[in-house]
């Protein structure tokens, strides 16, 4: 019985000569060739020796455990384990083969129309687990002498204002200008540390603009929109997830089709039959 935990197959014929062996446990040998690519390039001599010694010791321990297991585990248990190993091997090979076929056959193009259709059909499945927010902000060092100008541009936020603010960004401790995307409230808590669950209604409300000042910083904040927890999330937010759902379904359908075709072809060619 061969264990999946072993690094080298039990009872496997090896073309190496015993004189090339670097270790032995009973009739099992470990050869220099078995250690190829074990030590990464650039490893020091000391670390290389330690890696090789550790590998050899683990190999020996596994061989000894295997020998004792063969002696002490009942034949029925060994048969059960061998069955599991064989099934695991079949599963690995089958999975690798199916994945190879899927890569060559699957259509990965998913149109916006398909995403929108799936969204409209399954809207009630796409509800926010926590509030979602659209906002922009700038975090400045308190006392910045350009605060008035920065605040005016931040409030206006026309195309020229955005360009000017980006040029000044080196002065900012932190900032986010893309207020067209939805972000989870946890990200807001992280980036605006003065906001928490107790005061969210005060600081995160659609349409509000404000300055928040503490002992060292000034935050300029503009909240564009908000979606409350348990409300349906917008398509723009959930679109990547829907795309992956559609792709996964295509993969599952394709795998089922391949399995059915393989079985039907085998029956047709008389390679598979069930005896009555």
C-alpha positions in Angstrom: 0.0 0.0 0.0 1.4 3.4 -1.0 0.5 6.5 0.9 -0.2 9.8 -0.8 1.9 11.5 1.8 5.1 9.8 0.6 7.3 11.9 -1.6 8.4 9.0 -3.6 6.5 5.9 -4.8 6.7 2.7 -2.8 8.0 -0.3 -4.7 8.8 1.8 -7.7 11.5 0.6 -9.9 14.4 3.0 -10.0 17.1 3.0 -12.7 19.6 4.5 -10.2 22.4 2.3 -9.0 22.6 1.6 -5.2 26.0 3.3 -5.2 24.3 6.6 -6.1 22.0 6.3 -3.0 22.3 8.9 -0.3 20.0 7.2 2.2 18.4 3.8 2.8 15.5 2.6 4.9 15.3 -1.2 4.7 15.0 -1.9 0.9 14.0 1.6 -0.1 16.7 4.0 -1.3 16.8 7.8 -1.7 19.0 8.9 -4.6 20.8 12.1 -5.5 18.4 12.6 -8.4 15.5 12.6 -6.0 16.9 15.9 -4.5 17.1 17.7 -7.8 15.6 21.2 -7.6 15.2 20.9 -3.9 17.5 23.8 -3.0 16.6 27.2 -4.5 19.4 29.0 -6.4 21.3 31.4 -4.3 20.8 29.5 -1.0 23.8 29.6 1.3 25.8 26.4 1.9 24.6 26.2 5.5 21.0 26.6 4.6 21.4 24.1 1.7 22.8 21.5 4.0 19.9 22.1 6.5 17.3 21.7 3.7 18.8 18.5 2.5 19.1 17.0 6.0 15.5 17.9 6.8 14.3 16.4 3.5 16.2 13.2 4.1 14.9 12.9 7.7 11.3 13.4 6.6 11.7 10.9 3.9 13.1 8.3 6.3 10.4 9.0 8.9 7.7 8.5 6.2 9.3 5.3 5.0 9.4 3.9 8.5 5.9 4.9 9.3 4.8 3.3 6.0 6.6 0.1 6.9 4.9 0.0 10.4 1.6 0.8 8.9 1.7 -2.1 6.5 2.6 -4.4 9.4 0.0 -3.1 11.8 -3.0 -1.9 9.9 -5.5 -4.6 9.1 -5.8 -5.8 5.5 -9.4 -4.6 5.3 -8.3 -1.1 6.4 -5.5 -1.2 3.8 -8.0 -2.1 1.1 -10.2 0.8 2.2 -7.3 3.2 2.1 -6.1 1.9 -1.3 -9.6 2.4 -2.6 -9.6 6.0 -1.4 -6.2 6.6 -3.0 -7.3 5.2 -6.3 -10.5 7.2 -6.3 -8.5 10.4 -5.5 -6.1 9.6 -8.4 -9.1 9.2 -10.7 -10.7 12.4 -9.5 -7.4 14.4 -10.0 -6.9 13.0 -13.6 -10.6 13.6 -14.5 -10.6 17.1 -13.1 -7.4 18.0 -15.0 -8.7 16.6 -18.3 -12.1 18.4 -17.9 -10.4 21.7 -17.1 -8.1 21.3 -20.2 -11.2 20.7 -22.4 -13.1 23.6 -20.8 -10.2 26.0 -21.5 -10.3 25.2 -25.2 -14.1 25.1 -25.6 -15.7 27.6 -23.3 -17.0 31.0 -24.6 -15.6 33.6 -22.1 -17.3 36.6 -23.8 -20.1 37.9 -21.6 -21.9 40.9 -23.0 -23.3 43.8 -20.9 -26.8 42.7 -22.1 -26.3 39.3 -20.6 -25.2 40.8 -17.3 -28.1 43.2 -17.2 -30.6 40.4 -18.0 -29.2 38.2 -15.2 -29.3 41.2 -12.8 -32.9 42.1 -13.6 -34.0 38.4 -13.3 -32.3 37.9 -10.0 -32.4 41.4 -8.4 -33.7 40.2 -5.0 -30.6 38.0 -4.6 -28.4 41.0 -4.8 -29.0 43.0 -1.6 -26.3 44.9 0.2 -24.9 43.2 3.3 -23.8 46.6 4.6 -24.3 50.2 3.4 -22.7 51.3 0.1 -21.5 54.8 -0.5 -20.3 57.1 -3.3 -18.1 59.9 -2.0 -14.9 61.9 -2.5 -12.6 63.3 0.1 -9.3 65.0 0.8 -7.3 64.7 4.1 -5.1 67.7 4.7 -2.6 68.7 7.3 -4.3 71.3 9.6 -3.0 74.8 8.8 -2.5 74.2 5.0 -2.3 77.8 3.6 -4.1 76.7 0.4 -7.1 75.4 2.2 -9.5 78.0 0.8 -8.5 77.4 -2.8 -8.5 73.6 -2.3 -11.9 73.6 -0.7 -13.3 75.7 -3.5 -12.0 73.4 -6.2 -13.1 70.4 -4.2 -16.6 71.8 -4.0 -16.9 72.8 -7.7 -15.1 69.7 -8.9 -15.3 70.6 -12.6 -12.8 69.1 -15.0 -10.2 71.8 -14.5 -10.7 71.7 -10.7 -10.0 67.9 -10.8 -6.8 68.5 -12.8 -5.7 71.2 -10.4 -6.4 69.1 -7.3 -4.4 66.2 -8.8 -1.4 68.5 -9.2 -1.7 69.5 -5.6 -2.2 65.9 -4.4 1.4 65.7 -3.1 0.2 68.0 -0.3 -2.6 65.7 0.8 -2.3 63.1 3.5 -4.9 61.0 1.7 -7.6 61.5 -0.9 -10.1 59.8 -3.2 -11.6 61.6 -6.2 -13.5 58.8 -7.9 -17.0 59.4 -6.5 -18.7 57.5 -9.3 -18.0 54.1 -7.8 -19.7 52.4 -4.9 -17.6 51.4 -1.9 -18.5 49.4 1.1 -19.0 51.3 4.4 -16.1 49.4 6.0 -13.8 51.1 3.5 -15.3 54.5 4.6 -14.7 53.7 8.2 -11.1 52.9 7.4 -10.4 56.0 5.3 -12.5 58.4 7.4 -11.6 57.3 11.0 -14.0 59.8 12.6 -17.0 58.0 11.0 -18.4 55.0 12.9 -21.7 53.1 13.2 -22.9 55.4 15.9 -22.5 58.6 13.9 -23.0 57.4 10.3 -26.3 59.2 9.9 -24.5 62.5 10.7 -21.5 62.1 8.4 -22.8 59.8 5.6 -26.0 61.2 4.0 -26.6 61.6 0.3 -25.8 65.1 -1.0 -24.0 66.5 2.1 -20.6 68.3 2.0 -18.6 69.2 5.1 -15.2 69.8 6.7 -14.2 67.8 9.7 -11.3 69.0 11.8 -9.3 67.3 14.5 -6.1 68.2 16.3 -3.8 67.5 13.3 -6.0 67.1 10.1 -8.8 68.6 8.1 -11.1 66.3 6.0 -13.0 67.7 3.0 -15.9 65.3 2.3 -18.6 65.2 -0.3 -21.2 62.3 -0.2 -22.8 61.8 -3.5 -25.1 58.8 -2.7 -25.8 56.0 -0.4 -27.6 52.6 -0.4 -28.8 51.2 2.9 -28.2 47.7 4.1 -30.6 45.1 2.6 -31.5 47.3 -0.4 -30.8 46.0 -3.9 -27.3 46.9 -5.0 -26.8 48.8 -8.3 -25.8 46.9 -11.4 -22.5 48.7 -11.6 -21.4 47.4 -8.2 -22.5 43.8 -8.7 -21.6 43.5 -12.4 -18.2 41.7 -11.9 -19.8 39.2 -9.6 -22.6 38.5 -12.1 -20.0 38.1 -14.8 -18.3 35.4 -12.7 -21.6 33.7 -11.9 -22.5 33.5 -15.6 -19.0 32.2 -16.5 -19.1 29.5 -13.7 -22.5 28.4 -14.9 -21.2 28.0 -18.5 -18.3 26.0 -17.1 -20.6 23.7 -15.2 -23.0 23.3 -18.2 -20.0 22.5 -20.5 -18.6 20.0 -18.1 -21.9 18.2 -17.8 -22.2 18.2 -21.6 -18.7 16.8 -22.0 -19.4 14.0 -19.4 -22.7 13.1 -21.1 -21.1 13.0 -24.6 -18.2 10.8 -23.4 -20.6 8.4 -21.8 -22.9 8.3 -24.8 -20.0 7.8 -27.2 -18.7 4.9 -25.1 -22.1 3.3 -25.2 -22.4 3.8 -29.0 -18.9 2.3 -29.6 -19.7 -0.6 -27.2 -16.9 0.5 -24.8 -19.4 0.8 -22.0 -22.2 -1.5 -21.1 -24.2 -2.3 -18.0 -24.8 -6.1 -17.5 -28.3 -7.1 -16.6 
